[in-house]
Amino acid sequence: MNEDEASDPQGGDSMGAGPAQPLVSRGQPRRPASALRGPLAMVRVGRGDRDAFRTVYETCRDGVYATLVRMVLDAGAAEDLMQETFLRVYREAARYDPSRPLEPWIYRIARNLAVDYLRGRKSRPAASLSGTEEFAIEARDPARGPVEEAAAREREALLREGLGKLRPGQREIFVLVDLEGLKYEDVADLLGISIKAVGARLRKARRRFLNWARPNEKRLLGDAVEAG
């Protein structure tokens, strides 16, 4: 039996990706976010509802960006890929099947763009999400003080260093399951592999990552280690 088909129980803690960033509307009232959720929001996006698109963007942006930056290990490229992801989400909204979970569908778009980037394919330049002045993406501005922000950046840099020790396929599985919290079945569907293969690849990725992380634990976790 191929080792990728060996079974592996799902588990492990997931790491948060940081605070979400808003999509700013210029001169238009916003519909309450509670009125638009997941598949319902995407159905409305497919009908041209920009408030619904804003909600999808605000809900998913941070996780998509975190996934991309940890896959391609380049913040600038991840920002471009993130904008391209949501441009495609907007353009392809009518093709979304509302009977399926929303986030895996968006992650599939982001993942395919990341794979193309890593393969060195030439992608077209990032475009405006709307093509008008109605939307603007704010710069990432976490609500942290200077010391906290510096520590958080150092931990993220260390995390990316550790992710760089993984093979691309292992890194992809590790990011999607352990960092972004996707379910095994969603990752299997996303990558077109079996659930057992997801578990086997994740086990290898965890082992390799932990071998790197143990001597860097205090720097990686920061104050959490000292407080524990």
C-alpha positions as CSV (number, residue, x, y, z in Angstrom):
1,M,0.0,0.0,0.0
2,N,1.3,3.5,-0.9
3,E,2.2,5.4,2.3
4,D,0.0,8.2,1.2
5,E,-2.9,5.9,1.6
6,A,-2.1,5.0,5.2
7,S,-4.8,6.2,7.6
8,D,-4.2,9.0,10.0
9,P,-6.7,10.4,12.6
10,Q,-7.7,14.0,12.2
11,G,-6.5,16.3,14.9
12,G,-4.0,18.9,16.0
13,D,-4.4,22.5,17.0
14,S,-4.9,25.1,14.4
15,M,-3.1,28.5,14.4
16,G,-5.1,31.7,13.9
17,A,-4.4,33.9,11.0
18,G,-4.9,37.3,12.5
19,P,-7.6,40.0,12.3
20,A,-9.7,40.4,9.2
21,Q,-9.3,43.6,7.2
22,P,-12.3,45.5,5.8
23,L,-13.3,46.2,2.3
24,V,-14.2,49.9,2.2
25,S,-17.3,51.2,0.5
26,R,-17.2,54.7,-0.9
27,G,-20.5,56.5,-0.5
28,Q,-22.8,53.4,-0.3
29,P,-24.7,52.2,2.8
30,R,-23.8,48.7,3.9
31,R,-26.3,45.9,4.4
32,P,-25.9,44.2,7.9
33,A,-23.5,41.3,7.6
34,S,-25.9,39.1,9.5
35,A,-28.2,39.2,6.5
36,L,-25.7,37.6,4.3
37,R,-23.9,34.4,5.1
38,G,-21.9,31.8,3.1
39,P,-23.7,30.2,0.2
40,L,-26.6,32.7,0.4
41,A,-24.1,35.6,0.0
42,M,-22.5,34.0,-3.0
43,V,-25.9,33.4,-4.7
44,R,-26.5,37.1,-4.4
45,V,-23.0,37.9,-5.6
46,G,-23.9,36.0,-8.7
47,R,-26.8,38.3,-9.2
48,G,-24.5,41.3,-9.0
49,D,-25.1,42.2,-5.3
50,R,-22.0,44.1,-4.2
51,D,-22.9,44.2,-0.5
52,A,-22.9,40.4,-0.6
53,F,-19.5,40.4,-2.3
54,R,-18.2,42.8,0.4
55,T,-19.4,40.4,3.1
56,V,-17.8,37.4,1.4
57,Y,-14.5,39.4,1.1
58,E,-14.5,40.5,4.7
59,T,-15.3,37.1,5.9
60,C,-12.7,35.2,3.9
61,R,-9.9,37.6,3.0
62,D,-7.7,37.2,6.0
63,G,-7.7,33.4,5.8
64,V,-7.1,33.4,2.1
65,Y,-4.2,35.8,2.4
66,A,-2.7,33.8,5.3
67,T,-3.0,30.6,3.2
68,L,-1.4,32.1,0.2
69,V,1.5,33.8,2.0
70,R,2.3,30.5,3.8
71,M,2.1,28.6,0.5
72,V,4.2,30.9,-1.7
73,L,6.4,32.3,1.2
74,D,6.3,35.8,-0.3
75,A,4.0,38.5,1.1
76,G,3.9,40.7,-2.0
77,A,3.1,37.8,-4.3
78,A,0.5,36.6,-1.8
79,E,-1.2,40.0,-1.8
80,D,-1.4,40.0,-5.6
81,L,-2.7,36.4,-5.6
82,M,-5.3,37.3,-3.0
83,Q,-6.6,40.1,-5.1
84,E,-6.7,37.9,-8.1
85,T,-8.5,35.2,-6.1
86,F,-11.3,37.6,-5.2
87,L,-11.5,39.0,-8.6
88,R,-12.2,35.5,-9.9
89,V,-14.6,34.9,-7.0
90,Y,-16.6,37.9,-8.2
91,R,-16.4,37.0,-11.9
92,E,-17.2,33.3,-11.3
93,A,-19.9,33.7,-8.7
94,A,-22.7,32.5,-11.0
95,R,-20.8,29.2,-11.3
96,Y,-20.8,28.5,-7.5
97,D,-22.9,25.6,-6.4
98,P,-24.7,26.8,-3.2
99,S,-25.2,23.2,-2.0
100,R,-21.4,23.0,-1.4
101,P,-19.4,24.8,1.4
102,L,-18.2,28.3,0.3
103,E,-14.7,28.5,1.8
104,P,-13.3,25.3,0.1
105,W,-14.5,26.7,-3.2
106,I,-12.7,30.0,-2.6
107,Y,-9.6,28.1,-1.3
108,R,-9.6,26.1,-4.5
109,I,-9.3,29.2,-6.6
110,A,-6.5,30.6,-4.4
111,R,-4.7,27.3,-4.3
112,N,-4.7,26.9,-8.1
113,L,-3.3,30.4,-8.4
114,A,-0.6,29.6,-5.9
115,V,0.3,26.4,-7.7
116,D,0.6,28.3,-11.0
117,Y,2.8,30.9,-9.3
118,L,5.0,28.3,-7.8
119,R,5.4,26.6,-11.1
120,G,6.7,29.9,-12.5
121,R,3.8,30.4,-14.9
122,K,3.3,34.0,-16.0
123,S,0.1,35.4,-14.5
124,R,-1.6,38.5,-15.6
125,P,-1.2,41.6,-13.4
126,A,-3.5,42.0,-10.5
127,A,-6.6,44.0,-11.3
128,S,-9.0,46.1,-9.3
129,L,-11.7,44.1,-7.6
130,S,-14.5,46.2,-9.1
131,G,-12.9,48.1,-11.9
132,T,-14.5,51.3,-10.5
133,E,-13.9,53.7,-7.6
134,E,-16.5,52.1,-5.4
135,F,-14.1,49.6,-3.7
136,A,-10.7,50.1,-2.2
137,I,-8.6,47.5,-0.3
138,E,-7.2,48.9,2.9
139,A,-3.6,48.2,3.8
140,R,-3.1,45.6,6.4
141,D,-3.1,47.4,9.8
142,P,-3.4,44.9,12.7
143,A,-4.7,46.5,16.0
144,R,-1.4,46.0,17.9
145,G,1.1,48.2,19.5
146,P,4.6,48.6,18.0
147,V,6.2,45.9,20.3
148,E,3.4,43.4,19.8
149,E,3.4,44.0,16.1
150,A,7.2,43.5,15.9
151,A,6.9,40.2,17.9
152,A,4.0,39.0,15.7
153,R,6.0,39.7,12.6
154,E,9.0,37.8,13.9
155,R,6.8,34.8,14.8
156,E,5.2,34.9,11.3
157,A,8.7,35.1,9.7
158,L,9.7,32.1,11.8
159,L,6.6,30.2,10.8
160,R,7.4,30.8,7.2
161,E,10.9,29.7,7.7
162,G,9.6,26.4,9.2
163,L,7.1,26.1,6.3
164,G,10.0,26.5,3.9
165,K,11.4,23.2,5.3
166,L,8.4,21.3,4.0
167,R,8.0,20.0,0.5
168,P,5.4,22.0,-1.5
169,G,2.7,19.2,-1.2
170,Q,3.4,18.8,2.5
171,R,3.3,22.5,3.1
172,E,0.0,22.8,1.3
173,I,-1.7,20.1,3.4
174,F,-0.2,21.5,6.6
175,V,-1.4,25.0,5.9
176,L,-4.9,24.0,4.9
177,V,-5.5,21.6,7.8
178,D,-3.4,22.8,10.8
179,L,-3.2,26.5,10.1
180,E,-6.5,27.2,8.3
181,G,-8.6,24.5,10.0
182,L,-10.2,22.9,6.9
183,K,-11.7,19.5,7.3
184,Y,-10.0,16.4,5.9
185,E,-12.8,15.8,3.5
186,D,-12.7,19.4,2.2
187,V,-9.0,19.2,1.6
188,A,-9.3,15.9,-0.1
189,D,-12.0,17.3,-2.4
190,L,-9.9,20.5,-3.0
191,L,-6.8,18.6,-4.0
192,G,-8.5,15.6,-5.7
193,I,-7.0,13.0,-3.4
194,S,-8.4,10.5,-0.9
195,I,-9.0,11.4,2.8
196,K,-6.4,8.7,3.7
197,A,-3.8,10.4,1.5
198,V,-4.5,13.7,3.2
199,G,-3.8,12.1,6.6
200,A,-0.6,10.4,5.4
201,R,0.8,13.6,3.9
202,L,-0.2,15.6,6.9
203,R,1.5,13.2,9.2
204,K,4.8,13.6,7.2
205,A,4.4,17.3,7.2
206,R,3.8,17.5,11.0
207,R,6.8,15.3,11.6
208,R,9.1,17.5,9.5
209,F,7.7,20.7,10.9
210,L,8.0,19.6,14.5
211,N,11.7,18.6,13.9
212,W,12.3,22.2,12.9
213,A,10.0,23.8,15.5
214,R,11.3,22.1,18.7
215,P,14.5,24.1,18.9
216,N,12.6,27.3,17.9
217,E,9.6,26.8,20.2
218,K,10.2,29.8,22.5
219,R,10.8,32.2,19.6
220,L,7.9,30.8,17.6
221,L,5.3,31.0,20.4
222,G,6.7,34.1,22.2
223,D,5.0,35.1,25.4
224,A,2.7,32.1,25.3
225,V,5.6,29.8,26.2
226,E,6.8,32.0,29.1
227,A,3.2,32.4,30.5
228,G,2.6,28.6,30.3
